[in-house]
Every structure is written in structure tokens, then in C-alpha cells.
Amino acid sequence: MAIATLFLDSLKGFVAVYVAQNIYNDYTPLAGTLAILGHMFPIWLKFKGGKGIATTIGVLLAINLYISMIFICTWVIVFVIFRYSSLSSLIATVVLTMASLFYFKNVSVVLTVATLLILI
């Protein structure tokens, strides 16, 4: 069940960004941010949704495969060391956000918003 949830939540973020890229590429960061926000604060669940990690992975996969692999590798390394999924997600998100400020400026806005919301 967890794998299906991870896949579907990631697919949600991937599809939102992929469609935006094919319609009008300038809206890609906005589509990614809104997909994450929509997952975290869904109207039908009284604005109480998930953390948005899986949706963030889907957004990253659609934007840049290299960035998403850095996220996934960081998550796996932290998980192997500490055995906490939530800690792994937080650290991977923060590390990738800091890296994006220097190397991947095209996704730094999306990651900064996602990181702030995930940390809150």
C-alpha cells in the first residue's frame, strides 16, 4: 500500500509539471509549487493533507532527473544511517534546496517553498 501511495503521489506532481512544460514552460515552477501545496492542503480534507515529499519527488522527476536522483540518494543514505523516514525526508529536502541555490537555480523557488512548508 505504501508503494502505491508513493507512486500515485509522485505521479500527481510529475503530471502537473509535465503538462505545464508542454503547454507553457514558464509556468513549470508555479505548477510544481501548486501541486505540492494541493497535496499538503487539500480542500476536501479540510486543508489537512500529507507532508508533500512524494509529490515533491514527482515534481523533481519532471523538472530534472539529476536533481531527483540527488534527493533520492540523500534520502537513502540518511535512512540507512538513522532508520527514520521523516528525518530522511527533511534532511534530503534541506540539502537539495541548498544545492539548488548554487547549482539548479531553475528549481530553487519550488524547492524553497516546498522545504519551508515541509519543515513547518
Number of C-alpha atoms within 10 A of each C-alpha: 6 7 8 9 11 16 15 15 22 23 20 22 28 25 17 22 28 19 15 18 17 10 11 9 13 10 15 24 21 15 23 31 24 17 24 32 21 18 23 21 17 14 11 8 9 8 13 12 15 17 21 24 23 23 30 30 27 29 32 24 20 23 20 13 14 12 19 19 14 16 23 17 12 18 22 17 13 18 18 11 9 11 12 12 14 13 14 22 25 17 19 24 27 20 16 23 25 15 15 19 15 9 13 16 13 14 21 19 18 23 25 19 14 26 23 12 14 18 12 7
